[in-house]
Amino acid sequence: MKDDNVTPLPDLGDEAEVSAACMSEFRDAGHTLIRGLASAEEVAAYRPGLLRAAPKGRYDHRPLEERDVYGKAFVQMFNLWRHDAEARAFVFARRFAGVAAALMGVDAVRLYHDQALFKEPGGGPTPWHQDQFYWPLDTDRTITLWMPLVDVTPDMGVMDFASGSQRLGSLGDFAIGEESEQRFAGLVEEQGLDVRSYGPLRAGDATFHAGWTLHRAPGNETDRMREVMTVIYYADGTRVGALDHESRRFDRDVWLPGCEPGEPAASRLNPVVYPA
Ligand SMILES: O=C(O)CCC(=O)C(=O)O
């Protein structure tokens, strides 16, 4: 039976145009910003579903002061799409995945996972790191969409990117923490890499960065929660890479269940989201 009281969610199934400037920035620098990828109204419509689902994907329930450097950076909540139909519609949005495909220069992309990353008031900085250290994916065609659900200012923890660092590939086995911060801050300095922040962002703006791009974020010095939603994609056809350390074994078990090294990275948790 039709329920006339339910307002349908806005459709995110269209294609967004990716400007030539964004394409070349992503290719050269390993990151870019797409303003207004979702409108303020669209974010407002999806935010309640995301906020409903987020706590269900939380695994670390310790208070801020009891967490380590990584834990203080944000509350991390995974795979919201599995907890709520509205969150799923947001995470599977063809519009977002189409941008990921365009920037990576591939025809089709799969979902690796989504994460809500909420930096609490007083939350610490996100140390410099490379995401792909964690990912057992045998490709460099990986990308993260990072979209604030509220307007954010740099003092809430907007990310900084080390331009061109993606070209350096793997810079060693450094999990997010004090050591990665120290090592990569030094490397950015030594190599004279340009550090780019996009300044204040509106809800619905989205940055994209490659899996090997070095990035960090300052702490949240405000009294407002930095609500950010991320979606991680990789090129369809990617195979599972080496399970050469604990973090990658963890990732395989959680995000690529049942997939062995050398096999297609295509578990039941990794649908093709573009073309949908
Ligand atoms: O949100 C943050 O502070 C860091 C996010 C991040 O590292 C990522 O999305 O890859």
The ligand as a MOL file (V3000), in Angstrom:
LIG
                    3D

  0  0  0     0  0            999 V3000
M  V30 BEGIN CTAB
M  V30 COUNTS 10 9 0 0 0
M  V30 BEGIN ATOM
M  V30 1 O 38.5350 12.7020 8.2960 0
M  V30 2 C 39.6960 12.6700 8.6310 0
M  V30 3 O 40.1440 13.3590 9.5500 0
M  V30 4 C 40.6510 11.7950 7.8910 0
M  V30 5 C 39.9810 11.0440 6.8120 0
M  V30 6 C 40.8390 10.1100 6.0810 0
M  V30 7 O 41.9520 9.8590 6.4470 0
M  V30 8 C 40.3050 9.4820 4.8790 0
M  V30 9 O 39.1250 9.6720 4.5540 0
M  V30 10 O 41.0690 8.7830 4.2010 0
M  V30 END ATOM
M  V30 BEGIN BOND
M  V30 1 2 1 2
M  V30 2 1 2 3
M  V30 3 1 2 4
M  V30 4 1 4 5
M  V30 5 1 5 6
M  V30 6 2 6 7
M  V30 7 1 6 8
M  V30 8 2 8 9
M  V30 9 1 8 10
M  V30 END BOND
M  V30 END CTAB
M  END
